[in-house]
Amino acid sequence: MNTQQKLNIVPFVSVDHMMSLVLAVGVETFLRELAQVIEEDYRRWELFDKTPRIGSHSPDGVIELMPTSDGTLYGFKYVNGHPKNTRSGRQTVTAFGALADVGNGYPMLLSEMTLLTALRTAATSALAASHLGRPDAQTMAIIGNGAQSEFQAIAFKAICGIKAVRLFDIDTAASEKCARNLSGSGLAVTILPSSEAAVEGADIITTVTADKQYATILTDNMIGPGVHINAVGGDCPGKTELHRDILLRSEIFVEYPPQTRIEGEIQQLPEDYPVTELWQVITGTAQGRKHRDQITLFDSVGFAIEDFSALRYLRSKLMEIGLYDELDLLADPDDPRDLFGMVLRHKALKGL
Ligand code: NAD
């Protein structure tokens, strides 16, 4: 990427370019490097401007804006969550976002973020599990085998050394799709007939289902000692996946408490229920797993800093690899105050 970019031009990463970029880097390398950048930013946690994301809720879904800044760069993501979308051939989650220069306010990068969200969510989950799960964990159950699932499986292989995944989805076609996509990944993949069967013997349980309600994907009797739960799908007010009794038996780790208390599994608990922030575990100011038999729960909802890290990582990759379009996004008159004159000159030039 040319760092001396023309003032009106903003690099734009389309879905097509994102796919080529991920394949050029390699999915596992991309996830590992992205997790490292997220970890770097989690270490700088206190430096960031933080706010719970701004959600616009409707009966069928939510549209959210997720801004943050480290004082030098500013990033935001637009993301939706509409569980019924897949019935009309649309994604449950789509996203795009931008990175900008705090010094002059100009955008430096605009990108698709549907794929990037799946990648950053999986990288964050695996990063959390690398700090919270048992170090010898080898088997992961994945309940919900939709768009996010393969990214989760591959991130846990690349970052946590998971060797086998056990799949369950209420729609068998989703599990079959996931198993097909993971063939050749090096993971041993089994499709199971129920979530009870899928979690049997699993060291890590990932729940990544989509339903706009208080669902009970896991009940207390399904969770044995020493398990790490990576709860990804409950990420909205009124949308959870775990029975409350599981929360009461677990040590709970969250991204940003003011957001997770509204959106996460812990919306089922009193507002002052004790939770540990993941950044504190990463920086060593709080303890992660205390003993082998402890049940740890990462109550993931997705936080703006992870998207910021993903955009920051993406920009560094664009500098190495290219793969972007030049978007004529910003007005750039010869005299910055002559915006109207620029329109008049355009009229003359085009004969309009
Ligand atoms: P998706 O619609 O592609 O897949 C969801 C899958 O869950 C579907 O295959 C569906 O059949 C299955 N499912 C629904 N109810 C189930 C149940 N009771 N038991 C088993 N399977 C069930 O959606 P997706 O893009 O994979 O996203 C999944 C969830 O993850 C969504 O709720 C989304 O909002 C959430 N999400 C969270 C984060 C985060 O950072 N925490 C990021 C991205 C997505």
Boltz pocket constraint, residues with backbone or C-beta under 6 A from the ligand:
constraints:
  - pocket:
      binder: B
      contacts: [[A, 80], [A, 81], [A, 83], [A, 86], [A, 92], [A, 93], [A, 117], [A, 118], [A, 121], [A, 143], [A, 144], [A, 145], [A, 146], [A, 147], [A, 148], [A, 149], [A, 168], [A, 169], [A, 170], [A, 171], [A, 174], [A, 208], [A, 209], [A, 210], [A, 211], [A, 215], [A, 217], [A, 231], [A, 232], [A, 233], [A, 234], [A, 235], [A, 300], [A, 301], [A, 302], [A, 303]]
      max_distance: 6.0
